[in-house]
Amino acid sequence: MKEKNMPGSAPNRGEPRFNPMHPPDGNAAVGGLPATSSQQPTPTPTPMKLQRHFAPLAFVLFTVSLLYAPIAAAAEPPKLDAANTAWMLTSTVLVLFMTLPGLALFYAGLVRSKNVLSVLMQCFAIACIVTLAWVVFAYSIAFGDGGAANAWYGGFDKTFLAGIEVKTLKGSIPETVFAMFQLTFAIITPALVIGAYAERVKFSGMLLFSLLWLIFIYCPIAHWVWGDGWLQKMGLMDFAGGTVVHLNAGMAALVCALVLGRRRGFPETPMPPHNLTMTVTGAAMLWVGWFGFNAGSALAADGAAGMAMLVTHIGAATGAFAWMVCEWMRYGKPSVLGIVTGMVAGLGTITPASGFVGPIGALAIGAIAGIACFFATNYMKRKLGVDDSLDVAPVHGLGGILGTMLTGVFAAAAFGGVGYPEKVTMGDQVLTQLIGVLATAAWSGIGTWILLKVTDATVGMRVAAEDESEGLDTALHNEKGYNL
């Protein structure tokens, strides 16, 4: 690597240097005075004599420099990088944009008109309550230092964001920016779960469940994978949330759908989306916002972020196209709902791989996502009769599993990926990915079931039958989305 010139210094090439092993010419001034004929001639040191004189000193200086260099390098404080900070500020806005208004509009358009405001309200309320919990202690649990228990949770050393000041850095960006960026992930994950119990859950129950789920499910898993926890140390590859976000939310959604039961009239009564225009608008916002989600997870404005952005777009487009083709072939007509759902499937599946694979891997992962999630969605609702209202489990849950596992394959350099750590084979990495999938699914599934039972025993989870028939907008909020 070529050395760079420091500002104000002379170039390295051609710079005059004093080398004790090759001193100046003997006719040069000695002691700062010129040699003249009137002075007693001063014996001119020979190169060999100078070598014997300076060599011990040079050796001592060289040895000291070797000993001091690592200490100086280790002691050098981290420096703020303005470009990285600017990109992370932008990414944070993009990820929050995914929930408000992206996911809110996407979900609101999918429900019936009598429940549109309830979904919008749930997304807004989750953004508020998660933010408050994040400040108080949730950030600390996810990204603090848990001491002896750090493999499992982050402890409470950053309660009320203690120690986070204007000049506090996390790598090359302010920790304020890092904490805010991670907060946007913490907001969207429980908001995804809304899709499983839409149109039949109490607002108070939703709030309590979401808060408990953040504390006991999301934060521990985030710490395991991104907070120097046991899965990160094991070498799990999850760049932006295949396990932490998508599998986690998808597993919770499946348990919620099973525990709460079907909506009244499902599946006999048709329950089509009331406003696909709203849904497509929200889907477009999700696509754009996802660049902050994945490329922002590089935490820097560098080549890794650029590749993550590229493969994210490829995965989304491929997933959407694959779903459209499957639907076209099976039902004779491609639908707008199908293509946007395939886009979400492609985005969710490429998420864990986005920082590790290249374009070839993105094409394969996107295609697999579109096809697999299409058949899983139809099978779950039509064959199993599971009423996951907005298909969170077969899209995000299955997508998270597929993406996490396929990362272990397409991260290989042969497929244009970043390659594996030293002495790690594809088989080793796939096994690590499987452990991450199983651990996340078990913690999320069992924990969600427990939290649902606790919430139901305290404030209740499901609305009364008459409130469900009337619609949650009127029954819970005394408002209507449309005055028809």
Stockholm file with secondary structure:
# STOCKHOLM 1.0

chainA/1-484         MKEKNMPGSAPNRGEPRFNPMHPPDGNAAVGGLPATSSQQPTPTPTPMKLQRHFAPLAFVLFTVSLLYAPIAAAAEPPKLDAANTAWMLTSTVLVLFMTLPGLALFYAGLVRSKNVLSVLMQCFAIACIVTLAWVVFAYSIAFGDGGAANAWYGGFDKTFLAGIEVKTLKGSIPETVFAMFQLTFAIITPALVIGAYAERVKFSGMLLFSLLWLIFIYCPIAHWVWGDGWLQKMGLMDFAGGTVVHLNAGMAALVCALVLGRRRGFPETPMPPHNLTMTVTGAAMLWVGWFGFNAGSALAADGAAGMAMLVTHIGAATGAFAWMVCEWMRYGKPSVLGIVTGMVAGLGTITPASGFVGPIGALAIGAIAGIACFFATNYMKRKLGVDDSLDVAPVHGLGGILGTMLTGVFAAAAFGGVGYPEKVTMGDQVLTQLIGVLATAAWSGIGTWILLKVTDATVGMRVAAEDESEGLDTALHNEKGYNL
#=GR chainA/1-484 SS CCCCCCTTSCCSTTCCCCBTTBCCCTTSCBTTBCCCTTSCCCCCCCHHHHHHHHHHHHHHHHHHHHHHHHHHHHHSCCCCCHHHHHHHHHHHHHHHHIIIIIIHHHHHHHSCGGGHHHHHHHHHHHHHHHHHHIIIIIHHHHHSCCGGGTTTCCTTTTGGGTTCCTTCEETTEEHHHHHHHHHHHHHHHHHHHHHHHTTSBCHHHHHHHHHHHIIIIIHHHHHHHHSSCHHHHHTCCCSSCIIIIIIHHHHHHHHHHHHHCCCTTTTTSCCCCSCHHHHHHHHHHHHHHHHHHHHGGGCSSSHHHHHHHHHHHHHHHHHHHHHHHHHHHHHSSCCHHHHHHHHHHHHHHHTTTTTTCCHHHHHHHHHHHHHHHHHHHHIIIIISCCCCTTCHIIIIIHHHHHHHHHHHHHTSGGGTSCCCCTTCCHHHHHHHHHHHHHHHHHHHHHHHHHHHHHHHHHTCSBCCHHHHHHCHHHHHHSCCSCCC
#=GC SS_cons         CCCCCCTTSCCSTTCCCCBTTBCCCTTSCBTTBCCCTTSCCCCCCCHHHHHHHHHHHHHHHHHHHHHHHHHHHHHSCCCCCHHHHHHHHHHHHHHHHIIIIIIHHHHHHHSCGGGHHHHHHHHHHHHHHHHHHIIIIIHHHHHSCCGGGTTTCCTTTTGGGTTCCTTCEETTEEHHHHHHHHHHHHHHHHHHHHHHHTTSBCHHHHHHHHHHHIIIIIHHHHHHHHSSCHHHHHTCCCSSCIIIIIIHHHHHHHHHHHHHCCCTTTTTSCCCCSCHHHHHHHHHHHHHHHHHHHHGGGCSSSHHHHHHHHHHHHHHHHHHHHHHHHHHHHHSSCCHHHHHHHHHHHHHHHTTTTTTCCHHHHHHHHHHHHHHHHHHHHIIIIISCCCCTTCHIIIIIHHHHHHHHHHHHHTSGGGTSCCCCTTCCHHHHHHHHHHHHHHHHHHHHHHHHHHHHHHHHHTCSBCCHHHHHHCHHHHHHSCCSCCC
//
